[in-house]
Amino acid sequence: MGSGERPLSEVRFLTVAEVAAVMRVSKMTVYRLVHSGELPAIRVGRSFRVPEQAVHDYLRDAYIEAG
């Protein structure tokens, strides 16, 4: 494990719908971010799961770039 990484047992994964609710965007926007590689995700069957920390990191970075 590298620095700053959490054990997998502590990682919380969110569904696309949950990510959309947190970010206040549509599910399609989340899918676009995942497919473009801007938001990391893992595929579980036909669904995607996004690490909660990745959502927070994305929003933080977007806020910093905007400010």
All heavy atoms as TSV, in Angstrom:
chain	resi	resn	atom	element	x	y	z
A	1	MET	N	N	0.830	-1.190	0.000
A	1	MET	CA	C	0.000	0.000	0.000
A	1	MET	C	C	0.868	1.245	0.000
A	1	MET	O	O	1.777	1.377	0.791
A	1	MET	CB	C	-0.853	-0.012	1.276
A	1	MET	CG	C	-2.301	0.100	0.979
A	1	MET	SD	S	-3.369	0.091	2.440
A	1	MET	CE	C	-2.579	-0.911	3.622
A	2	GLY	N	N	0.545	2.181	-0.905
A	2	GLY	CA	C	1.302	3.419	-0.973
A	2	GLY	C	C	0.852	4.385	0.095
A	2	GLY	O	O	-0.086	4.141	0.838
A	3	SER	N	N	1.530	5.502	0.185
A	3	SER	CA	C	1.166	6.496	1.188
A	3	SER	C	C	-0.201	7.081	0.854
A	3	SER	O	O	-0.523	7.358	-0.298
A	3	SER	CB	C	2.214	7.614	1.230
A	3	SER	OG	O	2.253	8.296	-0.002
A	4	GLY	N	N	-1.029	7.248	1.862
A	4	GLY	CA	C	-2.341	7.841	1.684
A	4	GLY	C	C	-3.413	6.842	1.272
A	4	GLY	O	O	-4.580	7.185	1.231
A	5	GLU	N	N	-3.029	5.615	0.961
A	5	GLU	CA	C	-4.022	4.616	0.587
A	5	GLU	C	C	-4.611	3.971	1.823
A	5	GLU	O	O	-3.932	3.767	2.822
A	5	GLU	CB	C	-3.401	3.540	-0.300
A	5	GLU	CG	C	-3.068	4.030	-1.683
A	5	GLU	CD	C	-2.576	2.905	-2.570
A	5	GLU	OE1	O	-2.932	1.743	-2.321
A	5	GLU	OE2	O	-1.830	3.201	-3.502
A	6	ARG	N	N	-5.906	3.661	1.740
A	6	ARG	CA	C	-6.592	3.022	2.854
A	6	ARG	C	C	-6.754	1.542	2.555
A	6	ARG	O	O	-6.852	1.154	1.391
A	6	ARG	CB	C	-7.964	3.664	3.028
A	6	ARG	CG	C	-7.869	5.123	3.398
A	6	ARG	CD	C	-9.156	5.855	3.169
A	6	ARG	NE	N	-10.229	5.320	3.982
A	6	ARG	CZ	C	-11.477	5.753	3.911
A	6	ARG	NH1	N	-11.793	6.711	3.078
A	6	ARG	NH2	N	-12.410	5.235	4.674
A	7	PRO	N	N	-6.819	0.711	3.589
A	7	PRO	CA	C	-7.089	-0.713	3.349
A	7	PRO	C	C	-8.428	-0.858	2.624
A	7	PRO	O	O	-9.365	-0.086	2.865
A	7	PRO	CB	C	-7.163	-1.309	4.747
A	7	PRO	CG	C	-6.481	-0.329	5.634
A	7	PRO	CD	C	-6.643	1.012	4.991
A	8	LEU	N	N	-8.504	-1.822	1.735
A	8	LEU	CA	C	-9.719	-2.008	0.942
A	8	LEU	C	C	-10.956	-2.182	1.818
A	8	LEU	O	O	-12.046	-1.736	1.451
A	8	LEU	CB	C	-9.548	-3.218	0.015
A	8	LEU	CG	C	-10.557	-3.364	-1.105
A	8	LEU	CD1	C	-10.614	-2.092	-1.951
A	8	LEU	CD2	C	-10.231	-4.562	-1.957
A	9	SER	N	N	-10.776	-2.757	2.988
A	9	SER	CA	C	-11.920	-2.957	3.883
A	9	SER	C	C	-12.489	-1.640	4.399
A	9	SER	O	O	-13.624	-1.596	4.872
A	9	SER	CB	C	-11.515	-3.842	5.073
A	9	SER	OG	O	-10.493	-3.208	5.822
A	10	GLU	N	N	-11.710	-0.562	4.298
A	10	GLU	CA	C	-12.176	0.747	4.772
A	10	GLU	C	C	-12.701	1.632	3.641
A	10	GLU	O	O	-13.220	2.710	3.897
A	10	GLU	CB	C	-11.038	1.481	5.484
A	10	GLU	CG	C	-10.617	0.840	6.779
A	10	GLU	CD	C	-9.492	1.604	7.463
A	10	GLU	OE1	O	-9.204	2.749	7.057
A	10	GLU	OE2	O	-8.903	1.039	8.391
A	11	VAL	N	N	-12.557	1.176	2.390
A	11	VAL	CA	C	-13.007	1.972	1.254
A	11	VAL	C	C	-14.512	1.820	1.115
A	11	VAL	O	O	-15.043	0.715	1.139
A	11	VAL	CB	C	-12.313	1.524	-0.053
A	11	VAL	CG1	C	-12.867	2.294	-1.248
A	11	VAL	CG2	C	-10.810	1.718	0.057
A	12	ARG	N	N	-15.203	2.960	1.000
A	12	ARG	CA	C	-16.655	2.936	0.805
A	12	ARG	C	C	-16.935	3.240	-0.661
A	12	ARG	O	O	-16.443	4.227	-1.204
A	12	ARG	CB	C	-17.321	3.981	1.695
A	12	ARG	CG	C	-18.824	3.998	1.539
A	12	ARG	CD	C	-19.492	4.708	2.705
A	12	ARG	NE	N	-20.931	4.599	2.540
A	12	ARG	CZ	C	-21.716	5.600	2.134
A	12	ARG	NH1	N	-21.200	6.791	1.908
A	12	ARG	NH2	N	-23.003	5.424	1.995
A	13	PHE	N	N	-17.697	2.371	-1.287
A	13	PHE	CA	C	-18.032	2.549	-2.696
A	13	PHE	C	C	-19.448	3.082	-2.833
A	13	PHE	O	O	-20.347	2.696	-2.089
A	13	PHE	CB	C	-17.900	1.222	-3.456
A	13	PHE	CG	C	-16.484	0.763	-3.607
A	13	PHE	CD1	C	-15.921	-0.121	-2.700
A	13	PHE	CD2	C	-15.698	1.232	-4.642
A	13	PHE	CE1	C	-14.602	-0.535	-2.828
A	13	PHE	CE2	C	-14.379	0.823	-4.784
A	13	PHE	CZ	C	-13.832	-0.063	-3.878
A	14	LEU	N	N	-19.632	3.978	-3.804
A	14	LEU	CA	C	-20.930	4.581	-4.057
A	14	LEU	C	C	-21.438	4.148	-5.422
A	14	LEU	O	O	-20.655	3.934	-6.346
A	14	LEU	CB	C	-20.820	6.109	-4.038
A	14	LEU	CG	C	-20.273	6.753	-2.769
A	14	LEU	CD1	C	-20.148	8.264	-2.967
A	14	LEU	CD2	C	-21.154	6.443	-1.586
A	15	THR	N	N	-22.758	4.052	-5.545
A	15	THR	CA	C	-23.360	3.782	-6.846
A	15	THR	C	C	-23.347	5.066	-7.665
A	15	THR	O	O	-23.127	6.161	-7.134
A	15	THR	CB	C	-24.815	3.318	-6.690
A	15	THR	OG1	O	-25.580	4.396	-6.132
A	15	THR	CG2	C	-24.917	2.074	-5.810
A	16	VAL	N	N	-23.611	4.932	-8.949
A	16	VAL	CA	C	-23.682	6.104	-9.822
A	16	VAL	C	C	-24.774	7.058	-9.320
A	16	VAL	O	O	-24.587	8.274	-9.294
A	16	VAL	CB	C	-23.920	5.675	-11.284
A	16	VAL	CG1	C	-24.292	6.862	-12.157
A	16	VAL	CG2	C	-22.677	4.981	-11.821
A	17	ALA	N	N	-25.905	6.519	-8.896
A	17	ALA	CA	C	-26.996	7.360	-8.383
A	17	ALA	C	C	-26.560	8.116	-7.129
A	17	ALA	O	O	-26.891	9.304	-6.967
A	17	ALA	CB	C	-28.224	6.509	-8.095
A	18	GLU	N	N	-25.822	7.457	-6.243
A	18	GLU	CA	C	-25.346	8.120	-5.030
A	18	GLU	C	C	-24.343	9.211	-5.364
A	18	GLU	O	O	-24.376	10.298	-4.775
A	18	GLU	CB	C	-24.727	7.097	-4.070
A	18	GLU	CG	C	-25.750	6.160	-3.451
A	18	GLU	CD	C	-25.119	5.019	-2.684
A	18	GLU	OE1	O	-24.026	4.534	-3.081
A	18	GLU	OE2	O	-25.726	4.586	-1.689
A	19	VAL	N	N	-23.452	8.946	-6.313
A	19	VAL	CA	C	-22.476	9.959	-6.737
A	19	VAL	C	C	-23.214	11.161	-7.332
A	19	VAL	O	O	-22.897	12.313	-7.019
A	19	VAL	CB	C	-21.467	9.383	-7.754
A	19	VAL	CG1	C	-20.561	10.479	-8.300
A	19	VAL	CG2	C	-20.636	8.277	-7.104
A	20	ALA	N	N	-24.201	10.892	-8.163
A	20	ALA	CA	C	-24.979	11.974	-8.775
A	20	ALA	C	C	-25.652	12.824	-7.710
A	20	ALA	O	O	-25.676	14.058	-7.811
A	20	ALA	CB	C	-26.016	11.392	-9.740
A	21	ALA	N	N	-26.168	12.196	-6.673
A	21	ALA	CA	C	-26.824	12.944	-5.595
A	21	ALA	C	C	-25.817	13.803	-4.835
A	21	ALA	O	O	-26.101	14.971	-4.523
A	21	ALA	CB	C	-27.532	11.974	-4.644
A	22	VAL	N	N	-24.645	13.249	-4.536
A	22	VAL	CA	C	-23.613	13.999	-3.813
A	22	VAL	C	C	-23.151	15.199	-4.634
A	22	VAL	O	O	-22.995	16.306	-4.114
A	22	VAL	CB	C	-22.401	13.085	-3.472
A	22	VAL	CG1	C	-21.218	13.903	-2.993
A	22	VAL	CG2	C	-22.789	12.053	-2.428
A	23	MET	N	N	-22.953	14.981	-5.938
A	23	MET	CA	C	-22.433	16.026	-6.801
A	23	MET	C	C	-23.532	16.959	-7.326
A	23	MET	O	O	-23.236	17.979	-7.928
A	23	MET	CB	C	-21.683	15.408	-7.985
A	23	MET	CG	C	-20.432	14.662	-7.567
A	23	MET	SD	S	-19.589	13.855	-8.952
A	23	MET	CE	C	-18.959	15.284	-9.808
A	24	ARG	N	N	-24.787	16.549	-7.128
A	24	ARG	CA	C	-25.950	17.295	-7.639
A	24	ARG	C	C	-25.893	17.466	-9.142
A	24	ARG	O	O	-26.036	18.570	-9.675
A	24	ARG	CB	C	-26.094	18.636	-6.923
A	24	ARG	CG	C	-26.397	18.444	-5.454
A	24	ARG	CD	C	-26.660	19.746	-4.781
A	24	ARG	NE	N	-26.920	19.494	-3.368
A	24	ARG	CZ	C	-27.676	20.261	-2.626
A	24	ARG	NH1	N	-28.239	21.330	-3.118
A	24	ARG	NH2	N	-27.864	19.965	-1.354
A	25	VAL	N	N	-25.643	16.345	-9.813
A	25	VAL	CA	C	-25.640	16.288	-11.273
A	25	VAL	C	C	-26.467	15.076	-11.683
A	25	VAL	O	O	-26.904	14.286	-10.846
A	25	VAL	CB	C	-24.202	16.184	-11.845
A	25	VAL	CG1	C	-23.369	17.400	-11.499
A	25	VAL	CG2	C	-23.510	14.912	-11.363
A	26	SER	N	N	-26.662	14.907	-12.988
A	26	SER	CA	C	-27.421	13.751	-13.463
A	26	SER	C	C	-26.532	12.500	-13.459
A	26	SER	O	O	-25.301	12.585	-13.443
A	26	SER	CB	C	-27.925	14.003	-14.886
A	26	SER	OG	O	-26.858	13.990	-15.798
A	27	LYS	N	N	-27.198	11.351	-13.501
A	27	LYS	CA	C	-26.452	10.101	-13.583
A	27	LYS	C	C	-25.645	10.051	-14.882
A	27	LYS	O	O	-24.541	9.530	-14.896
A	27	LYS	CB	C	-27.397	8.897	-13.490
A	27	LYS	CG	C	-28.014	8.730	-12.112
A	27	LYS	CD	C	-28.697	7.393	-11.939
A	27	LYS	CE	C	-29.879	7.253	-12.855
A	27	LYS	NZ	N	-30.624	5.995	-12.602
A	28	MET	N	N	-26.181	10.620	-15.955
A	28	MET	CA	C	-25.466	10.630	-17.239
A	28	MET	C	C	-24.143	11.385	-17.115
A	28	MET	O	O	-23.134	10.973	-17.688
A	28	MET	CB	C	-26.337	11.251	-18.336
A	28	MET	CG	C	-25.702	11.157	-19.704
A	28	MET	SD	S	-25.202	9.492	-20.214
A	28	MET	CE	C	-26.778	8.681	-20.316
A	29	THR	N	N	-24.137	12.481	-16.361
A	29	THR	CA	C	-22.901	13.233	-16.143
A	29	THR	C	C	-21.874	12.363	-15.424
A	29	THR	O	O	-20.692	12.364	-15.774
A	29	THR	CB	C	-23.181	14.516	-15.342
A	29	THR	OG1	O	-24.066	15.338	-16.103
A	29	THR	CG2	C	-21.900	15.280	-15.030
A	30	VAL	N	N	-22.319	11.597	-14.440
A	30	VAL	CA	C	-21.404	10.703	-13.716
A	30	VAL	C	C	-20.861	9.640	-14.674
A	30	VAL	O	O	-19.656	9.364	-14.677
A	30	VAL	CB	C	-22.102	10.049	-12.500
A	30	VAL	CG1	C	-21.159	9.067	-11.811
A	30	VAL	CG2	C	-22.572	11.111	-11.516
A	31	TYR	N	N	-21.723	9.060	-15.498
A	31	TYR	CA	C	-21.253	8.068	-16.471
A	31	TYR	C	C	-20.217	8.668	-17.409
A	31	TYR	O	O	-19.218	8.034	-17.731
A	31	TYR	CB	C	-22.420	7.502	-17.287
A	31	TYR	CG	C	-23.229	6.466	-16.538
A	31	TYR	CD1	C	-24.565	6.683	-16.246
A	31	TYR	CD2	C	-22.659	5.258	-16.135
A	31	TYR	CE1	C	-25.317	5.734	-15.567
A	31	TYR	CE2	C	-23.393	4.302	-15.449
A	31	TYR	CZ	C	-24.726	4.542	-15.182
A	31	TYR	OH	O	-25.452	3.605	-14.502
A	32	ARG	N	N	-20.433	9.901	-17.847
A	32	ARG	CA	C	-19.462	10.559	-18.731
A	32	ARG	C	C	-18.121	10.728	-18.025
A	32	ARG	O	O	-17.057	10.516	-18.631
A	32	ARG	CB	C	-19.987	11.918	-19.183
A	32	ARG	CG	C	-21.054	11.832	-20.231
A	32	ARG	CD	C	-21.410	13.215	-20.776
A	32	ARG	NE	N	-22.619	13.141	-21.559
A	32	ARG	CZ	C	-23.768	13.740	-21.255
A	32	ARG	NH1	N	-23.868	14.497	-20.177
A	32	ARG	NH2	N	-24.823	13.612	-22.029
A	33	LEU	N	N	-18.150	11.141	-16.756
A	33	LEU	CA	C	-16.912	11.313	-15.999
A	33	LEU	C	C	-16.175	9.983	-15.829
A	33	LEU	O	O	-14.948	9.921	-15.914
A	33	LEU	CB	C	-17.212	11.934	-14.622
A	33	LEU	CG	C	-17.665	13.381	-14.626
A	33	LEU	CD1	C	-18.168	13.784	-13.238
A	33	LEU	CD2	C	-16.545	14.302	-15.069
A	34	VAL	N	N	-16.932	8.923	-15.586
A	34	VAL	CA	C	-16.328	7.596	-15.423
A	34	VAL	C	C	-15.720	7.128	-16.745
A	34	VAL	O	O	-14.566	6.691	-16.797
A	34	VAL	CB	C	-17.373	6.582	-14.896
A	34	VAL	CG1	C	-16.847	5.151	-15.005
A	34	VAL	CG2	C	-17.742	6.908	-13.445
A	35	HIS	N	N	-16.483	7.236	-17.832
A	35	HIS	CA	C	-15.997	6.747	-19.126
A	35	HIS	C	C	-14.812	7.559	-19.646
A	35	HIS	O	O	-13.949	7.022	-20.341
A	35	HIS	CB	C	-17.128	6.725	-20.148
A	35	HIS	CG	C	-18.108	5.613	-19.927
A	35	HIS	ND1	N	-17.792	4.284	-20.096
A	35	HIS	CD2	C	-19.397	5.627	-19.513
A	35	HIS	CE1	C	-18.831	3.542	-19.814
A	35	HIS	NE2	N	-19.828	4.326	-19.450
A	36	SER	N	N	-14.751	8.843	-19.292
A	36	SER	CA	C	-13.625	9.674	-19.738
A	36	SER	C	C	-12.383	9.455	-18.882
A	36	SER	O	O	-11.299	9.925	-19.228
A	36	SER	CB	C	-14.014	11.156	-19.697
A	36	SER	OG	O	-14.102	11.609	-18.353
A	37	GLY	N	N	-12.549	8.784	-17.746
A	37	GLY	CA	C	-11.419	8.542	-16.857
A	37	GLY	C	C	-11.196	9.640	-15.842
A	37	GLY	O	O	-10.267	9.576	-15.034
A	38	GLU	N	N	-12.044	10.676	-15.852
A	38	GLU	CA	C	-11.901	11.771	-14.888
A	38	GLU	C	C	-12.280	11.341	-13.474
A	38	GLU	O	O	-11.803	11.915	-12.498
A	38	GLU	CB	C	-12.770	12.963	-15.299
A	38	GLU	CG	C	-12.311	13.657	-16.546
A	38	GLU	CD	C	-13.184	14.845	-16.867
A	38	GLU	OE1	O	-13.146	15.824	-16.096
A	38	GLU	OE2	O	-13.917	14.784	-17.871
A	39	LEU	N	N	-13.159	10.339	-13.383
A	39	LEU	CA	C	-13.608	9.831	-12.089
A	39	LEU	C	C	-13.356	8.327	-12.075
A	39	LEU	O	O	-13.948	7.589	-12.863
A	39	LEU	CB	C	-15.101	10.130	-11.896
A	39	LEU	CG	C	-15.692	9.919	-10.518
A	39	LEU	CD1	C	-15.009	10.826	-9.485
A	39	LEU	CD2	C	-17.181	10.210	-10.543
A	40	PRO	N	N	-12.447	7.862	-11.217
A	40	PRO	CA	C	-12.135	6.425	-11.203
A	40	PRO	C	C	-13.315	5.609	-10.693
A	40	PRO	O	O	-14.068	6.056	-9.826
A	40	PRO	CB	C	-10.943	6.325	-10.246
A	40	PRO	CG	C	-10.971	7.545	-9.426
A	40	PRO	CD	C	-11.658	8.613	-10.235
A	41	ALA	N	N	-13.475	4.436	-11.268
A	41	ALA	CA	C	-14.563	3.544	-10.864
A	41	ALA	C	C	-14.170	2.112	-11.178
A	41	ALA	O	O	-13.276	1.862	-11.991
A	41	ALA	CB	C	-15.847	3.912	-11.597
A	42	ILE	N	N	-14.849	1.194	-10.532
A	42	ILE	CA	C	-14.682	-0.219	-10.857
A	42	ILE	C	C	-16.010	-0.727	-11.389
A	42	ILE	O	O	-17.073	-0.201	-11.048
A	42	ILE	CB	C	-14.221	-1.058	-9.645
A	42	ILE	CG1	C	-15.240	-0.986	-8.512
A	42	ILE	CG2	C	-12.854	-0.636	-9.174
A	42	ILE	CD1	C	-15.006	-2.011	-7.434
A	43	ARG	N	N	-15.919	-1.710	-12.235
A	43	ARG	CA	C	-17.132	-2.290	-12.802
A	43	ARG	C	C	-17.493	-3.534	-12.007
A	43	ARG	O	O	-16.642	-4.393	-11.765
A	43	ARG	CB	C	-16.901	-2.629	-14.265
A	43	ARG	CG	C	-18.173	-2.945	-14.966
A	43	ARG	CD	C	-17.986	-2.902	-16.463
A	43	ARG	NE	N	-19.327	-2.902	-17.021
A	43	ARG	CZ	C	-19.741	-2.117	-17.982
A	43	ARG	NH1	N	-18.913	-1.270	-18.529
A	43	ARG	NH2	N	-20.967	-2.178	-18.415
A	44	VAL	N	N	-18.757	-3.611	-11.599
A	44	VAL	CA	C	-19.274	-4.784	-10.898
A	44	VAL	C	C	-20.458	-5.278	-11.723
A	44	VAL	O	O	-21.526	-4.660	-11.707
A	44	VAL	CB	C	-19.726	-4.440	-9.460
A	44	VAL	CG1	C	-20.271	-5.667	-8.768
A	44	VAL	CG2	C	-18.584	-3.819	-8.669
A	45	GLY	N	N	-20.231	-6.332	-12.479
A	45	GLY	CA	C	-21.266	-6.778	-13.409
A	45	GLY	C	C	-21.473	-5.706	-14.458
A	45	GLY	O	O	-20.546	-5.291	-15.134
A	46	ARG	N	N	-22.706	-5.205	-14.569
A	46	ARG	CA	C	-23.004	-4.138	-15.525
A	46	ARG	C	C	-23.035	-2.772	-14.856
A	46	ARG	O	O	-23.345	-1.776	-15.496
A	46	ARG	CB	C	-24.348	-4.423	-16.195
A	46	ARG	CG	C	-24.316	-5.712	-17.030
A	46	ARG	CD	C	-25.628	-5.982	-17.703
A	46	ARG	NE	N	-25.912	-4.943	-18.682
A	46	ARG	CZ	C	-27.107	-4.726	-19.196
A	46	ARG	NH1	N	-28.128	-5.454	-18.824
A	46	ARG	NH2	N	-27.291	-3.766	-20.082
A	47	SER	N	N	-22.741	-2.730	-13.569
A	47	SER	CA	C	-22.797	-1.477	-12.810
A	47	SER	C	C	-21.404	-0.955	-12.512
A	47	SER	O	O	-20.424	-1.693	-12.580
A	47	SER	CB	C	-23.514	-1.707	-11.478
A	47	SER	OG	O	-24.793	-2.232	-11.681
A	48	PHE	N	N	-21.337	0.317	-12.157
A	48	PHE	CA	C	-20.088	0.922	-11.718
A	48	PHE	C	C	-20.192	1.265	-10.248
A	48	PHE	O	O	-21.264	1.619	-9.750
A	48	PHE	CB	C	-19.801	2.215	-12.497
A	48	PHE	CG	C	-19.382	1.977	-13.913
A	48	PHE	CD1	C	-20.285	2.084	-14.950
A	48	PHE	CD2	C	-18.069	1.641	-14.212
A	48	PHE	CE1	C	-19.899	1.868	-16.259
A	48	PHE	CE2	C	-17.672	1.425	-15.518
A	48	PHE	CZ	C	-18.590	1.536	-16.542
A	49	ARG	N	N	-19.060	1.189	-9.559
A	49	ARG	CA	C	-18.962	1.647	-8.179
A	49	ARG	C	C	-17.778	2.602	-8.112
A	49	ARG	O	O	-16.701	2.322	-8.639
A	49	ARG	CB	C	-18.736	0.476	-7.207
A	49	ARG	CG	C	-19.905	-0.491	-7.139
A	49	ARG	CD	C	-21.148	0.155	-6.560
A	49	ARG	NE	N	-22.259	-0.762	-6.426
A	49	ARG	CZ	C	-23.189	-0.960	-7.343
A	49	ARG	NH1	N	-23.116	-0.321	-8.490
A	49	ARG	NH2	N	-24.182	-1.795	-7.137
A	50	VAL	N	N	-18.001	3.724	-7.456
A	50	VAL	CA	C	-16.998	4.777	-7.371
A	50	VAL	C	C	-16.543	4.899	-5.921
A	50	VAL	O	O	-17.390	5.031	-5.027
A	50	VAL	CB	C	-17.587	6.121	-7.857
A	50	VAL	CG1	C	-16.545	7.226	-7.788
A	50	VAL	CG2	C	-18.143	5.989	-9.269
A	51	PRO	N	N	-15.235	4.877	-5.674
A	51	PRO	CA	C	-14.768	5.075	-4.295
A	51	PRO	C	C	-15.207	6.460	-3.798
A	51	PRO	O	O	-15.057	7.461	-4.514
A	51	PRO	CB	C	-13.247	4.999	-4.405
A	51	PRO	CG	C	-12.983	4.290	-5.691
A	51	PRO	CD	C	-14.123	4.637	-6.597
A	52	GLU	N	N	-15.762	6.509	-2.606
A	52	GLU	CA	C	-16.258	7.769	-2.050
A	52	GLU	C	C	-15.167	8.833	-2.023
A	52	GLU	O	O	-15.403	9.999	-2.351
A	52	GLU	CB	C	-16.802	7.537	-0.638
A	52	GLU	CG	C	-17.441	8.750	-0.024
A	52	GLU	CD	C	-18.025	8.467	1.345
A	52	GLU	OE1	O	-17.433	7.667	2.096
A	52	GLU	OE2	O	-19.065	9.059	1.661
A	53	GLN	N	N	-13.940	8.435	-1.679
A	53	GLN	CA	C	-12.840	9.399	-1.611
A	53	GLN	C	C	-12.546	9.996	-2.982
A	53	GLN	O	O	-12.174	11.165	-3.083
A	53	GLN	CB	C	-11.578	8.742	-1.034
A	53	GLN	CG	C	-10.458	9.721	-0.748
A	53	GLN	CD	C	-10.857	10.793	0.267
A	53	GLN	OE1	O	-11.387	10.477	1.322
A	53	GLN	NE2	N	-10.623	12.045	-0.051
A	54	ALA	N	N	-12.751	9.233	-4.040
A	54	ALA	CA	C	-12.517	9.738	-5.396
A	54	ALA	C	C	-13.481	10.867	-5.726
A	54	ALA	O	O	-13.117	11.831	-6.402
A	54	ALA	CB	C	-12.652	8.611	-6.413
A	55	VAL	N	N	-14.715	10.765	-5.237
A	55	VAL	CA	C	-15.699	11.826	-5.452
A	55	VAL	C	C	-15.257	13.092	-4.725
A	55	VAL	O	O	-15.262	14.188	-5.292
A	55	VAL	CB	C	-17.107	11.392	-4.978
A	55	VAL	CG1	C	-18.103	12.541	-5.116
A	55	VAL	CG2	C	-17.574	10.162	-5.742
A	56	HIS	N	N	-14.840	12.931	-3.469
A	56	HIS	CA	C	-14.381	14.086	-2.691
A	56	HIS	C	C	-13.139	14.714	-3.326
A	56	HIS	O	O	-13.031	15.942	-3.395
A	56	HIS	CB	C	-14.107	13.685	-1.242
A	56	HIS	CG	C	-15.340	13.269	-0.509
A	56	HIS	ND1	N	-16.388	14.128	-0.247
A	56	HIS	CD2	C	-15.703	12.076	0.005
A	56	HIS	CE1	C	-17.332	13.480	0.398
A	56	HIS	NE2	N	-16.949	12.230	0.567
A	57	ASP	N	N	-12.215	13.881	-3.805
A	57	ASP	CA	C	-11.009	14.392	-4.457
A	57	ASP	C	C	-11.360	15.149	-5.731
A	57	ASP	O	O	-10.812	16.223	-5.998
A	57	ASP	CB	C	-10.044	13.247	-4.790
A	57	ASP	CG	C	-9.449	12.593	-3.552
A	57	ASP	OD1	O	-9.557	13.175	-2.444
A	57	ASP	OD2	O	-8.903	11.483	-3.691
A	58	TYR	N	N	-12.277	14.604	-6.524
A	58	TYR	CA	C	-12.686	15.262	-7.770
A	58	TYR	C	C	-13.292	16.633	-7.477
A	58	TYR	O	O	-12.951	17.626	-8.124
A	58	TYR	CB	C	-13.687	14.383	-8.524
A	58	TYR	CG	C	-14.188	15.036	-9.787
A	58	TYR	CD1	C	-13.477	14.942	-10.969
A	58	TYR	CD2	C	-15.367	15.770	-9.786
A	58	TYR	CE1	C	-13.921	15.565	-12.134
A	58	TYR	CE2	C	-15.819	16.411	-10.932
A	58	TYR	CZ	C	-15.090	16.282	-12.095
A	58	TYR	OH	O	-15.547	16.916	-13.235
A	59	LEU	N	N	-14.197	16.676	-6.500
A	59	LEU	CA	C	-14.848	17.949	-6.161
A	59	LEU	C	C	-13.841	18.957	-5.607
A	59	LEU	O	O	-13.888	20.139	-5.933
A	59	LEU	CB	C	-15.985	17.712	-5.166
A	59	LEU	CG	C	-17.192	16.964	-5.732
A	59	LEU	CD1	C	-18.166	16.632	-4.615
A	59	LEU	CD2	C	-17.857	17.761	-6.825
A	60	ARG	N	N	-12.915	18.487	-4.770
A	60	ARG	CA	C	-11.886	19.369	-4.218
A	60	ARG	C	C	-11.024	19.949	-5.327
A	60	ARG	O	O	-10.793	21.158	-5.372
A	60	ARG	CB	C	-11.007	18.604	-3.220
A	60	ARG	CG	C	-9.945	19.489	-2.549
A	60	ARG	CD	C	-8.827	18.702	-1.903
A	60	ARG	NE	N	-8.107	17.974	-2.944
A	60	ARG	CZ	C	-7.826	16.665	-2.885
A	60	ARG	NH1	N	-8.195	15.943	-1.879
A	60	ARG	NH2	N	-7.178	16.086	-3.883
A	61	ASP	N	N	-10.588	19.092	-6.244
A	61	ASP	CA	C	-9.745	19.554	-7.339
A	61	ASP	C	C	-10.489	20.518	-8.248
A	61	ASP	O	O	-9.919	21.523	-8.699
A	61	ASP	CB	C	-9.230	18.367	-8.152
A	61	ASP	CG	C	-8.270	17.494	-7.358
A	61	ASP	OD1	O	-7.798	17.934	-6.276
A	61	ASP	OD2	O	-7.997	16.358	-7.799
A	62	ALA	N	N	-11.774	20.252	-8.508
A	62	ALA	CA	C	-12.576	21.153	-9.345
A	62	ALA	C	C	-12.751	22.498	-8.654
A	62	ALA	O	O	-12.710	23.546	-9.297
A	62	ALA	CB	C	-13.933	20.526	-9.631
A	63	TYR	N	N	-12.903	22.476	-7.338
A	63	TYR	CA	C	-13.064	23.715	-6.573
A	63	TYR	C	C	-11.778	24.545	-6.604
A	63	TYR	O	O	-11.803	25.749	-6.797
A	63	TYR	CB	C	-13.463	23.395	-5.129
A	63	TYR	CG	C	-13.613	24.614	-4.255
A	63	TYR	CD1	C	-14.740	25.427	-4.355
A	63	TYR	CD2	C	-12.631	24.959	-3.332
A	63	TYR	CE1	C	-14.887	26.542	-3.560
A	63	TYR	CE2	C	-12.765	26.079	-2.539
A	63	TYR	CZ	C	-13.898	26.866	-2.650
A	63	TYR	OH	O	-14.033	27.982	-1.873
A	64	ILE	N	N	-10.651	23.870	-6.453
A	64	ILE	CA	C	-9.356	24.547	-6.473
A	64	ILE	C	C	-9.093	25.167	-7.841
A	64	ILE	O	O	-8.644	26.311	-7.935
A	64	ILE	CB	C	-8.214	23.577	-6.072
A	64	ILE	CG1	C	-8.341	23.216	-4.585
A	64	ILE	CG2	C	-6.855	24.164	-6.369
A	64	ILE	CD1	C	-7.435	22.098	-4.141
A	65	GLU	N	N	-9.414	24.434	-8.915
A	65	GLU	CA	C	-9.205	24.947	-10.275
A	65	GLU	C	C	-10.108	26.134	-10.551
A	65	GLU	O	O	-9.720	27.058	-11.250
A	65	GLU	CB	C	-9.482	23.842	-11.300
A	65	GLU	CG	C	-8.401	22.788	-11.356
A	65	GLU	CD	C	-8.721	21.678	-12.336
A	65	GLU	OE1	O	-9.626	21.854	-13.179
A	65	GLU	OE2	O	-8.068	20.636	-12.263
A	66	ALA	N	N	-11.315	26.134	-9.992
A	66	ALA	CA	C	-12.267	27.223	-10.238
A	66	ALA	C	C	-11.917	28.471	-9.439
A	66	ALA	O	O	-12.289	29.570	-9.810
A	66	ALA	CB	C	-13.680	26.763	-9.883
A	67	GLY	N	N	-11.220	28.257	-8.336
A	67	GLY	CA	C	-10.947	29.373	-7.432
A	67	GLY	C	C	-9.665	30.019	-7.706
A	67	GLY	O	O	-9.296	31.111	-7.584
